[in-house]
Amino acid sequence: MSLVNGERRPRGELARVLVVDDEPDIRELIDLTLARMGLVAECVGTVGEARQALAAERFQLCLTDMRLPDGDGLEIVRCITEQHAQTPVAVITAFGSAENAVAALKAGAFDYLAKPVGLDQLRTLVKSALRLPDVGAVNDDPLQSLIGDSPSMQQVRAMIEKLARSQAPVYISGESGSGKELAARLIHLRSARSAGAFVPVNCGAIPENLMESEFFGYRKGAFTGADSDRDGFFQAASGGTLFLDEVADLPLLMQVKLLRAIQEKRVRKVGSVTEEPVDVRIICATHRNLRECVDKGSFRQDLYYRLNVIELRMPPLRERLEDIEPLVAAILQRLFGEAGPQLTAGAFKALGLYPFPGNVRELENILERATALCSGEVIEAADLHLEPEEMCGESLGRGSETLDDYLGRLERQAILEALQKTDGNRTAAARLLGVTFRSMRYRLERLGIE
């Protein structure tokens, strides 16, 4: 047996590729190329014929043109995404039709080819598609996964599954500590590039005068101290994924050079007169609003559109309070195994009232501190030391109230006002407060609101 796209096939049985294009020359070219790769192509020229073929047979890959006589390729992309989720689909677009390519990627396509079709690019795409892992596979290590069953985290995991099947650049937005790098790693691990390197780079931690040599490498003698050739981040990530964290911190001059490297898929080492090809997938992230950075002129608009092909938003912890308990369990399990301390109901209540400006990373720090300070095998609310000064530096104006009482009063007041405005409709009140119904129900139970 052999494994093709997560599906076991008897040896000798060739993988089948559906090719949809109304130009006979293109169909013949792709057919011959696939045949030389040991694959079987079924070529059709319309959306209707493609639908009939998909209903009659099972394919391991689909390549479809965007413009067809009876519709467009997006119809085929959506059909496959909805009815044949295990079949990767790539689109063929006219040269320069970036909008079509982006629309297809967002509809579920994992990659695209520009006309005229380059055979090397076609072969690379096909090889990449047919070794994609089974996206339904379960990660056996929960600590390497995004923890939580809130609706927002379910959406994040579903989005990661889709992004893993693509080669398109991804922009991950979210606050510090919300899990942006973990999401990037999961996209890489579930992608066709999983055998390659995942290279994370904190763009804000590199001195400006060293950025070019760190990203692109340098030749011996390029500057004082360059006593040998050295590869940069792009060469290290070739064949894999380059994760640019805090990409908004890049200076404008480096943004220009990064844009060229992404466009040309070639880099030039410092001190070299020639360029060398690199094959990397770019995933970037920042806690800032990148669109606002563009508007302010601190981030190039052309680079923004290159990086933000598809956006993945990581929700802050305060928007998924129902995930606190499983997160606490996972963190304590990692720190102590089965013999770790347990939190009291009061401690969980205190965590549920805290806004977590540092998100999951801050929760980890709070629990590590609490386990060091607690007197026994139980962590009380007082052991968490959630002091007012930790509340994002804001003045709470709570008088003699405890922190728990003050936050509980504010939350209760906001919920009761929302319920009053919606005549007791909890779904409408949740919408008004900007939280999910499940989170609303959790808060009502915790605060004892009937």
C-alpha positions as CSV (number, residue, x, y, z in Angstrom):
1,M,0.0,0.0,0.0
2,S,1.1,3.6,-0.6
3,L,-0.1,6.8,1.1
4,V,-1.3,9.5,-1.3
5,N,-2.8,12.6,0.2
6,G,-3.7,10.8,3.4
7,E,-5.4,8.0,1.5
8,R,-4.1,4.4,1.3
9,R,-3.9,3.1,-2.3
10,P,-2.8,-0.3,-3.5
11,R,0.7,-0.2,-5.1
12,G,0.4,0.1,-8.8
13,E,-2.8,2.1,-8.6
14,L,-2.1,5.5,-10.0
15,A,-3.3,8.7,-8.3
16,R,-6.0,10.5,-10.4
17,V,-6.0,14.2,-11.2
18,L,-9.0,16.1,-12.5
19,V,-7.9,18.9,-14.9
20,V,-10.6,21.5,-15.8
21,D,-9.6,23.9,-18.6
22,D,-11.4,25.0,-21.8
23,E,-8.2,25.3,-23.8
24,P,-7.2,22.0,-25.4
25,D,-3.5,23.0,-25.6
26,I,-3.4,23.6,-21.8
27,R,-5.2,20.3,-21.1
28,E,-2.8,18.4,-23.3
29,L,0.3,20.1,-21.7
30,I,-0.9,19.3,-18.2
31,D,-1.9,15.7,-19.2
32,L,1.5,15.0,-20.7
33,T,3.3,16.4,-17.6
34,L,1.2,14.4,-15.2
35,A,1.6,11.2,-17.2
36,R,5.4,11.6,-17.0
37,M,5.0,11.9,-13.2
38,G,3.2,8.6,-13.1
39,L,-0.3,10.1,-12.6
40,V,-3.6,9.7,-14.5
41,A,-5.4,12.9,-15.7
42,E,-9.0,13.2,-16.6
43,C,-9.4,16.4,-18.6
44,V,-12.7,18.3,-19.0
45,G,-13.6,21.7,-20.3
46,T,-16.6,23.0,-18.3
47,V,-17.9,23.3,-14.8
48,G,-20.7,20.9,-15.7
49,E,-18.4,18.2,-16.9
50,A,-16.2,18.7,-13.8
51,R,-19.2,18.2,-11.5
52,Q,-20.2,15.0,-13.4
53,A,-16.6,13.7,-13.0
54,L,-16.5,14.5,-9.3
55,A,-19.8,12.7,-8.8
56,A,-18.6,9.6,-10.7
57,E,-15.0,9.2,-9.5
58,R,-12.7,10.0,-6.6
59,F,-9.7,12.2,-7.4
60,Q,-6.5,12.9,-5.4
61,L,-6.1,16.4,-6.9
62,C,-8.0,18.9,-9.0
63,L,-6.5,21.7,-11.2
64,T,-9.0,24.1,-12.6
65,D,-9.0,27.2,-14.7
66,M,-10.7,30.3,-13.3
67,R,-12.6,31.2,-16.5
68,L,-14.7,28.5,-18.0
69,P,-17.5,28.7,-20.6
70,D,-20.3,27.9,-18.2
71,G,-19.0,29.5,-15.0
72,D,-15.8,30.0,-13.1
73,G,-13.4,27.9,-11.2
74,L,-14.6,29.2,-7.8
75,E,-17.7,27.0,-8.3
76,I,-15.5,24.0,-8.6
77,V,-13.4,25.1,-5.6
78,R,-16.5,25.4,-3.4
79,C,-17.9,22.1,-4.6
80,I,-14.8,20.3,-3.7
81,T,-14.4,22.1,-0.4
82,E,-17.9,21.2,0.6
83,Q,-18.3,17.7,-0.8
84,H,-14.8,16.3,-1.3
85,A,-12.9,17.9,1.6
86,Q,-9.9,15.5,1.3
87,T,-9.2,16.5,-2.3
88,P,-6.9,19.5,-2.7
89,V,-7.7,21.9,-5.5
90,A,-5.5,24.5,-7.2
91,V,-6.6,27.1,-9.6
92,I,-5.0,28.4,-12.9
93,T,-5.3,32.2,-13.3
94,A,-4.4,34.7,-16.0
95,F,-1.1,36.4,-15.4
96,G,-1.6,39.3,-13.0
97,S,-5.0,38.3,-11.8
98,A,-4.2,38.5,-8.1
99,E,-7.7,39.2,-7.1
100,N,-8.9,35.9,-8.6
101,A,-6.1,34.0,-6.9
102,V,-6.9,35.5,-3.5
103,A,-10.6,34.7,-3.9
104,A,-9.8,31.1,-4.7
105,L,-7.5,30.7,-1.8
106,K,-10.1,32.1,0.6
107,A,-12.7,29.8,-1.0
108,G,-10.5,26.8,-0.1
109,A,-8.0,26.3,-2.8
110,F,-4.5,25.4,-1.5
111,D,-2.5,27.1,-4.2
112,Y,-2.6,28.7,-7.7
113,L,-0.7,28.7,-11.0
114,A,-0.4,31.7,-13.3
115,K,-0.6,31.5,-17.1
116,P,1.5,30.7,-19.0
117,V,1.8,27.6,-16.9
118,G,5.5,26.8,-16.0
119,L,6.1,23.1,-15.9
120,D,8.6,23.3,-13.0
121,Q,6.0,25.2,-11.0
122,L,3.3,22.7,-12.0
123,R,5.4,19.7,-11.0
124,T,6.3,21.3,-7.6
125,L,2.6,22.1,-6.9
126,V,1.5,18.5,-7.8
127,K,4.2,16.9,-5.6
128,S,3.3,19.2,-2.8
129,A,-0.4,18.5,-3.1
130,L,-0.1,14.7,-3.2
131,R,2.0,14.5,-0.1
132,L,-0.3,16.6,2.0
133,P,-1.1,14.9,5.3
134,D,-4.6,13.8,6.3
135,V,-6.1,17.1,7.7
136,G,-8.4,15.1,9.9
137,A,-5.6,13.4,11.8
138,V,-5.7,14.1,15.5
139,N,-2.6,15.4,17.3
140,D,-1.9,13.0,20.1
141,D,0.0,15.6,22.2
142,P,-2.6,18.2,23.5
143,L,0.2,20.5,24.6
144,Q,1.2,21.0,21.0
145,S,-2.4,22.0,20.1
146,L,-4.5,25.0,20.7
147,I,-6.5,24.2,23.9
148,G,-10.1,25.1,24.3
149,D,-13.5,24.3,23.0
150,S,-15.0,27.8,22.8
151,P,-16.6,28.7,19.5
152,S,-13.7,31.1,18.7
153,M,-11.1,28.4,19.2
154,Q,-13.1,25.9,17.1
155,Q,-13.1,28.4,14.3
156,V,-9.3,28.9,14.7
157,R,-8.6,25.2,14.5
158,A,-10.9,24.9,11.4
159,M,-9.1,27.8,9.8
160,I,-5.7,26.2,10.5
161,E,-6.8,23.0,8.8
162,K,-7.6,25.1,5.7
163,L,-4.5,27.1,5.8
164,A,-2.3,24.0,6.1
165,R,-3.5,22.9,2.7
166,S,-2.4,26.2,1.1
167,Q,0.9,27.7,0.2
168,A,-0.4,31.2,0.4
169,P,1.2,33.8,2.9
170,V,-0.7,34.0,6.2
171,Y,-1.0,37.0,8.5
172,I,-1.8,36.1,12.1
173,S,-3.2,38.9,14.1
174,G,-3.8,39.0,17.9
175,E,-2.6,40.4,21.2
176,S,0.6,39.4,22.8
177,G,0.4,36.0,24.5
178,S,-2.6,34.8,22.5
179,G,-0.8,31.9,20.8
180,K,0.2,33.3,17.4
181,E,3.5,31.4,17.1
182,L,1.8,28.1,18.2
183,A,-0.8,28.6,15.4
184,A,1.9,29.3,12.9
185,R,3.7,26.1,14.0
186,L,0.5,24.0,13.7
187,I,0.0,25.4,10.1
188,H,3.5,24.3,9.3
189,L,3.3,20.9,10.9
190,R,0.0,20.1,9.1
191,S,1.3,21.3,5.7
192,A,3.2,19.8,2.9
193,R,6.2,21.6,4.2
194,S,6.2,19.8,7.5
195,A,9.4,17.9,6.6
196,G,11.2,21.3,6.2
197,A,12.3,23.7,8.8
198,F,10.1,26.0,10.8
199,V,12.2,29.2,11.4
200,P,10.7,31.7,13.8
201,V,12.2,35.2,13.7
202,N,11.4,38.1,16.1
203,C,11.7,41.1,13.9
204,G,11.7,43.5,16.8
205,A,14.8,41.8,18.4
206,I,17.2,42.3,15.5
207,P,19.4,45.4,15.4
208,E,18.6,47.4,12.3
209,N,22.2,47.3,11.0
210,L,22.2,43.5,11.2
211,M,18.9,42.8,9.6
212,E,20.0,42.3,6.0
213,S,22.7,39.9,6.9
214,E,20.5,38.0,9.4
215,F,17.7,37.6,6.8
216,F,19.7,36.9,3.7
217,G,23.1,35.8,4.9
218,Y,26.6,37.1,3.9
219,R,29.7,36.2,2.1
220,K,33.2,35.9,3.7
221,G,34.8,39.3,3.8
222,A,31.6,41.3,3.3
223,F,32.3,43.3,6.5
224,T,34.6,43.2,9.5
225,G,34.1,39.9,11.4
226,A,32.6,38.1,8.4
227,D,35.3,35.4,8.4
228,S,33.2,32.8,6.6
229,D,30.1,32.4,4.4
230,R,26.8,32.3,6.4
231,D,23.2,31.6,5.4
232,G,20.4,33.8,6.6
233,F,16.8,33.0,7.8
234,F,15.6,32.6,4.2
235,Q,18.2,29.9,3.4
236,A,17.6,28.2,6.7
237,A,13.8,28.0,6.0
238,S,14.1,26.9,2.3
239,G,11.7,24.1,1.8
240,G,9.9,25.0,5.0
241,T,8.2,28.0,6.7
242,L,9.6,31.3,7.7
243,F,7.6,32.9,10.6
244,L,8.1,36.6,10.9
245,D,6.9,37.6,14.4
246,E,6.3,41.3,15.2
247,V,6.6,42.1,11.5
248,A,5.4,45.6,12.1
249,D,8.7,46.4,13.8
250,L,10.6,46.1,10.5
251,P,12.2,49.4,9.4
252,L,11.0,50.7,6.0
253,L,14.3,50.0,4.2
254,M,14.1,46.3,5.3
255,Q,10.5,46.1,4.2
256,V,11.6,47.0,0.7
257,K,14.2,44.2,0.6
258,L,11.7,41.7,2.1
259,L,9.1,42.6,-0.5
260,R,11.6,41.9,-3.3
261,A,12.6,38.6,-1.8
262,I,9.0,37.5,-1.5
263,Q,8.1,38.6,-5.1
264,E,11.2,37.2,-6.8
265,K,11.7,34.2,-4.5
266,R,15.4,35.0,-4.7
267,V,17.8,36.6,-2.2
268,R,21.3,38.1,-2.4
269,K,23.7,37.6,0.4
270,V,25.5,40.7,1.7
271,G,28.8,40.9,-0.2
272,S,27.5,38.8,-3.1
273,V,26.9,39.9,-6.7
274,T,24.5,37.1,-7.5
275,E,21.1,36.1,-6.3
276,E,20.1,32.5,-5.2
277,P,16.6,31.0,-5.3
278,V,14.8,30.2,-2.1
279,D,11.6,28.3,-1.5
280,V,9.9,29.5,1.7
281,R,6.3,30.0,2.8
282,I,5.9,33.2,4.8
283,I,3.7,33.4,7.9
284,C,3.8,36.7,9.8
285,A,2.3,38.0,12.9
286,T,2.1,41.1,15.0
287,H,0.2,42.4,18.1
288,R,-0.3,45.7,16.3
289,N,-3.0,46.6,13.9
290,L,-1.1,46.2,10.6
291,R,-3.8,48.1,8.6
292,E,-3.3,51.1,11.0
293,C,0.4,50.9,10.5
294,V,-0.1,51.2,6.7
295,D,-2.4,54.2,7.2
296,K,0.2,55.9,9.4
297,G,3.0,55.3,6.8
298,S,5.1,53.0,9.0
299,F,4.4,49.9,7.0
300,R,4.4,49.6,3.2
301,Q,1.1,49.0,1.6
302,D,2.5,46.7,-1.1
303,L,4.2,44.5,1.5
304,Y,1.0,44.5,3.5
305,Y,-1.0,43.0,0.6
306,R,1.8,40.5,-0.1
307,L,1.7,39.3,3.5
308,N,-2.0,39.6,4.3
309,V,-3.4,37.2,1.6
310,I,-5.3,35.3,4.3
311,E,-5.7,36.5,7.9
312,L,-6.1,34.3,11.0
313,R,-7.2,36.1,14.1
314,M,-6.2,34.7,17.5
315,P,-8.9,35.7,20.1
316,P,-7.8,37.1,23.4
317,L,-8.4,35.0,26.5
318,R,-11.0,37.4,27.9
319,E,-13.2,36.5,24.8
320,R,-13.1,32.8,25.6
321,L,-13.4,32.6,29.4
322,E,-14.9,29.1,29.2
323,D,-11.5,27.9,28.0
324,I,-9.8,28.9,31.3
325,E,-10.5,25.5,33.1
326,P,-9.0,23.3,30.3
327,L,-6.0,25.7,30.0
328,V,-5.4,25.5,33.7
329,A,-5.6,21.7,33.7
330,A,-3.1,21.5,30.7
331,I,-0.6,24.0,32.3
332,L,-0.6,22.2,35.7
333,Q,-0.3,18.9,33.9
334,R,2.8,20.2,32.1
335,L,4.3,21.6,35.3
336,F,3.6,18.8,37.7
337,G,2.2,15.8,35.9
338,E,-0.6,14.1,37.8
339,A,0.6,15.2,41.3
340,G,0.0,18.9,40.9
341,P,-2.1,21.3,43.0
342,Q,-5.7,22.0,42.3
343,L,-7.6,25.3,42.1
344,T,-10.5,26.0,44.4
345,A,-13.8,27.3,43.0
346,G,-12.9,30.7,44.4
347,A,-9.6,30.7,42.4
348,F,-11.4,29.8,39.2
349,K,-13.9,32.6,39.9
350,A,-11.1,35.1,40.3
351,L,-9.5,34.0,37.1
352,G,-12.8,34.4,35.3
353,L,-13.1,38.0,36.5
354,Y,-9.6,38.9,35.4
355,P,-9.1,40.6,32.0
356,F,-5.8,38.9,31.1
357,P,-4.0,41.6,29.2
358,G,-1.2,39.1,28.7
359,N,-3.6,36.3,27.6
360,V,-2.5,32.6,27.9
361,R,1.1,33.5,28.5
362,E,0.1,35.6,31.5
363,L,-2.2,32.7,32.8
364,E,0.9,30.5,32.7
365,N,2.9,33.0,34.7
366,I,0.1,33.4,37.2
367,L,-0.1,29.7,37.8
368,E,3.6,29.2,38.1
369,R,3.7,32.0,40.7
370,A,0.7,30.6,42.6
371,T,2.1,27.1,42.8
372,A,5.3,28.5,44.2
373,L,3.5,30.5,46.9
374,C,0.6,28.3,47.9
375,S,0.9,26.6,51.3
376,G,-0.5,23.2,50.4
377,E,-1.9,21.1,47.5
378,V,-4.7,23.6,46.8
379,I,-4.4,27.0,45.1
380,E,-6.8,29.6,46.7
381,A,-7.8,32.9,45.1
382,A,-5.4,34.8,47.3
383,D,-2.5,32.7,46.0
384,L,-3.1,34.1,42.5
385,H,-2.2,37.6,43.6
386,L,-4.3,39.3,41.0
387,E,-3.6,42.8,42.2
388,P,-5.2,46.0,40.9
389,E,-1.9,47.3,39.5
390,E,-1.9,44.4,37.2
391,M,-5.1,45.6,35.5
392,C,-3.4,47.2,32.4
393,G,-2.1,50.1,34.6
394,E,-5.6,51.5,34.8
395,S,-7.0,53.3,37.9
396,L,-9.9,51.1,39.1
397,G,-11.5,53.6,41.5
398,R,-12.9,50.7,43.5
399,G,-12.6,52.2,47.0
400,S,-12.4,49.5,49.7
401,E,-13.8,46.8,47.5
402,T,-11.8,43.7,46.8
403,L,-10.7,43.2,43.2
404,D,-13.1,40.2,42.8
405,D,-16.0,42.2,44.2
406,Y,-15.3,45.2,42.1
407,L,-14.9,43.3,38.8
408,G,-17.9,41.2,39.6
409,R,-20.0,44.2,40.3
410,L,-19.0,45.8,37.0
411,E,-19.7,42.6,35.0
412,R,-23.0,42.0,36.7
413,Q,-24.1,45.6,36.0
414,A,-23.1,45.3,32.3
415,I,-25.0,42.0,31.9
416,L,-28.1,43.2,33.7
417,E,-28.2,46.4,31.6
418,A,-27.9,44.3,28.4
419,L,-30.7,41.9,29.6
420,Q,-32.9,44.9,30.4
421,K,-32.3,46.4,26.9
422,T,-33.2,43.1,25.3
423,D,-36.2,42.2,27.5
424,G,-34.4,39.3,29.0
425,N,-33.3,37.8,25.7
426,R,-29.9,36.2,26.5
427,T,-28.9,35.6,22.9
428,A,-29.6,39.3,22.0
429,A,-27.8,40.4,25.2
430,A,-24.7,38.4,24.3
431,R,-24.7,39.9,20.9
432,L,-25.0,43.4,22.4
433,L,-22.1,42.7,24.8
434,G,-19.9,41.2,22.0
435,V,-19.6,37.8,23.5
436,T,-20.8,34.3,22.4
437,F,-24.0,32.9,23.8
438,R,-22.0,30.1,25.4
439,S,-19.7,32.6,27.1
440,M,-22.8,34.6,28.2
441,R,-24.4,31.5,29.8
442,Y,-21.1,30.7,31.6
443,R,-21.0,34.3,33.0
444,L,-24.6,34.1,34.1
445,E,-24.0,30.8,36.0
446,R,-20.8,32.1,37.6
447,L,-22.4,35.3,38.8
448,G,-25.6,33.6,39.9
449,I,-27.9,35.7,37.7
450,E,-31.2,34.0,37.1
